[in-house]
Amino acid sequence: MRIWLLFLALALLFAVPFILFGDAFEAWLSGDGAKKWLESFGSWAWAVAVALLVGDLVLPVPATAVMTGLGILYGPLAGGLIGAAGSFLSGSLAYVACRFAGRRAARVLAGAEDLARGEKFFARSGGWAVAFSRWMPLMPEVVACMAGLVRMQAARFFLALACGSLPMALVFAALGHAGAEKPIIALAASAIIPLVLWGVIRRTPIYRDR
């Protein structure tokens, strides 16, 4: 039970900035806002975009709007890769920070018995959870933190993180580049493609050797 209470506590913690500042960030970066703001940084626009996506850990940054803006500025491939780098770094930072919080801290927070349950879940299904969660609000940060706390196998975490980050960034960059307005289709692709990729990777030596 305590492992789920910890999950809920993390979700509530990450929800606070969205409740307090979400509307302001949405108004600032939605539509052409992200593109115009990034353009103001000239050749450093890509670095600012990556910083924004990493900052999504603690701020209510609309990541899809930033990725769309990157697609407009840099094209579907380069923009998508930059967006994927930002999303991947964000997830990696959450995982590493919580992993280095230490097993003792995790045991205090979750309890030994629930910590063991969490470890079993992430050993068995953590890859699916990490890959699938990247397109969702709040869940990317929460799942990455939980994976770190229960010390999910690092190589599998990063593989799953890449499976979730890359498709989403490429899809929204392509959407921005094409000037299309079909966020529902983009979100559906961002949810489905990572699961397909993870399903394929789990059947390869890349996965089994880790």
C-alpha positions in Angstrom: 0.0 0.0 0.0 2.8 2.5 0.9 4.3 2.2 -2.5 1.1 3.4 -4.1 0.8 6.2 -1.5 4.4 7.2 -2.5 3.3 7.1 -6.2 0.3 9.3 -5.4 2.5 11.7 -3.2 4.9 12.2 -6.1 2.0 12.8 -8.5 0.6 15.4 -6.2 4.0 17.0 -5.7 4.5 17.3 -9.5 0.9 18.6 -9.9 1.4 21.6 -7.7 3.3 23.7 -10.4 0.6 22.8 -12.9 -2.1 24.0 -10.6 -0.3 27.2 -9.8 1.3 28.1 -13.1 -0.1 25.7 -15.7 -2.4 28.2 -17.4 0.3 30.8 -17.6 2.8 28.5 -19.2 0.1 27.2 -21.6 -0.8 30.7 -22.7 2.9 31.6 -23.1 4.0 28.6 -25.2 0.8 27.4 -26.9 0.1 28.1 -30.6 3.0 30.0 -32.1 4.3 31.1 -28.7 7.0 28.4 -28.4 8.3 29.1 -31.9 8.4 32.9 -31.5 10.1 32.7 -28.1 12.7 30.1 -29.2 13.4 32.2 -32.3 14.3 35.1 -30.1 17.4 33.1 -29.0 18.8 32.8 -32.5 21.3 30.0 -32.9 20.8 29.0 -29.2 17.1 28.2 -29.7 17.9 24.4 -29.6 19.7 24.7 -26.2 16.9 26.8 -24.7 14.3 24.2 -25.9 16.3 21.4 -24.3 16.5 23.4 -21.1 12.7 23.9 -21.2 12.1 20.2 -21.7 14.5 19.3 -18.8 12.8 22.0 -16.7 9.5 20.2 -17.3 10.6 18.1 -14.3 9.6 20.9 -11.9 7.7 23.4 -14.1 4.5 23.0 -16.1 6.2 23.3 -19.5 3.9 22.1 -22.3 6.4 19.8 -23.8 4.4 19.0 -27.0 4.3 22.8 -27.8 8.0 23.0 -27.4 8.5 20.0 -29.7 6.1 21.4 -32.2 8.1 24.7 -32.2 11.3 22.7 -32.8 9.8 21.1 -35.8 8.9 24.5 -37.3 12.4 25.9 -36.6 14.6 22.9 -37.4 12.5 20.5 -39.5 10.9 17.2 -38.5 14.2 15.2 -38.1 16.5 17.7 -36.4 13.7 19.2 -34.4 12.5 15.8 -33.4 16.0 14.7 -32.3 16.5 17.9 -30.2 13.1 17.4 -28.6 13.9 13.7 -27.9 17.2 14.7 -26.3 15.4 17.1 -24.0 12.8 14.6 -23.0 15.5 11.9 -22.5 17.6 14.1 -20.3 14.6 15.0 -18.2 13.7 11.4 -17.6 17.3 10.5 -16.9 17.7 13.3 -14.4 14.6 12.1 -12.5 15.8 8.5 -12.5 19.4 9.2 -11.5 18.4 11.7 -8.7 16.0 9.2 -7.1 18.3 6.3 -7.6 21.1 8.2 -5.7 18.6 9.0 -3.0 19.7 5.6 -1.8 18.0 2.3 -0.9 17.7 3.3 2.7 15.6 6.4 1.8 13.5 4.3 -0.5 12.9 1.8 2.3 11.9 4.5 4.7 9.5 6.1 2.2 7.9 2.9 0.9 8.6 0.3 3.5 10.7 -2.9 3.0 7.7 -5.0 1.9 6.2 -2.5 -0.6 9.7 -1.6 -1.9 10.2 -5.3 -2.8 6.8 -5.2 -4.6 7.8 -2.1 -6.5 11.1 -3.8 -7.5 9.3 -6.8 -8.8 6.8 -4.6 -10.8 9.6 -2.6 -12.4 11.7 -5.6 -13.1 8.7 -7.2 -14.9 6.8 -4.4 -16.4 8.8 -1.2 -15.8 9.9 -0.9 -19.4 6.3 -0.8 -20.5 5.5 1.8 -17.9 8.4 4.0 -18.8 7.9 3.8 -22.5 4.2 4.4 -22.4 4.3 7.3 -19.8 6.3 9.8 -21.8 3.2 11.3 -23.6 1.1 11.7 -20.5 0.9 14.8 -18.2 2.8 14.3 -14.8 3.3 10.6 -15.3 6.8 10.8 -17.0 8.3 12.4 -14.0 6.5 10.2 -11.5 7.3 6.9 -13.3 11.0 7.9 -13.8 11.3 8.8 -10.1 9.7 5.5 -9.0 12.0 3.6 -11.4 15.0 5.3 -9.7 13.8 4.7 -6.2 13.2 0.9 -6.8 16.5 0.8 -8.7 15.1 -0.5 -12.0 17.9 -2.0 -14.1 19.6 1.1 -15.6 20.1 -0.1 -19.2 16.5 -1.3 -19.4 15.3 2.0 -18.1 17.3 4.1 -20.6 16.2 1.8 -23.5 12.6 2.2 -22.5 13.0 5.9 -22.0 14.4 6.2 -25.5 11.5 4.2 -26.9 9.1 6.7 -25.3 11.0 10.0 -25.9 12.0 9.6 -29.5 8.6 8.8 -31.2 6.8 11.5 -29.3 9.4 14.2 -30.2 9.5 13.1 -33.9 5.7 13.0 -34.2 5.2 16.5 -32.8 8.2 18.0 -34.7 6.6 16.6 -37.9 3.3 18.1 -36.9 4.9 21.5 -36.4 6.8 21.3 -39.6 3.7 20.4 -41.6 1.7 23.1 -40.0 -1.0 20.5 -39.2 -3.4 20.7 -36.2 -4.1 17.1 -35.3 -2.9 16.8 -31.7 -5.2 13.8 -31.0 -3.6 11.8 -33.8 -0.1 12.9 -32.6 -0.9 11.9 -29.0 -2.2 8.5 -30.1 0.9 7.9 -32.1 3.0 9.0 -29.1 1.3 6.4 -26.9 1.2 3.5 -29.4 4.6 3.6 -31.2 6.6 3.4 -27.9 4.8 0.3 -26.9 5.5 -1.3 -30.3 9.2 -0.3 -30.1 9.5 -1.7 -26.6 7.8 -4.9 -27.6 10.3 -5.3 -30.4 13.3 -4.5 -28.3 12.3 -7.0 -25.6 12.7 -9.7 -28.2 16.2 -8.7 -29.2 19.7 -9.6 -27.8 20.0 -5.9 -26.8 17.4 -6.5 -24.1 18.2 -10.0 -23.1 21.9 -9.2 -22.6 21.0 -6.6 -19.9 
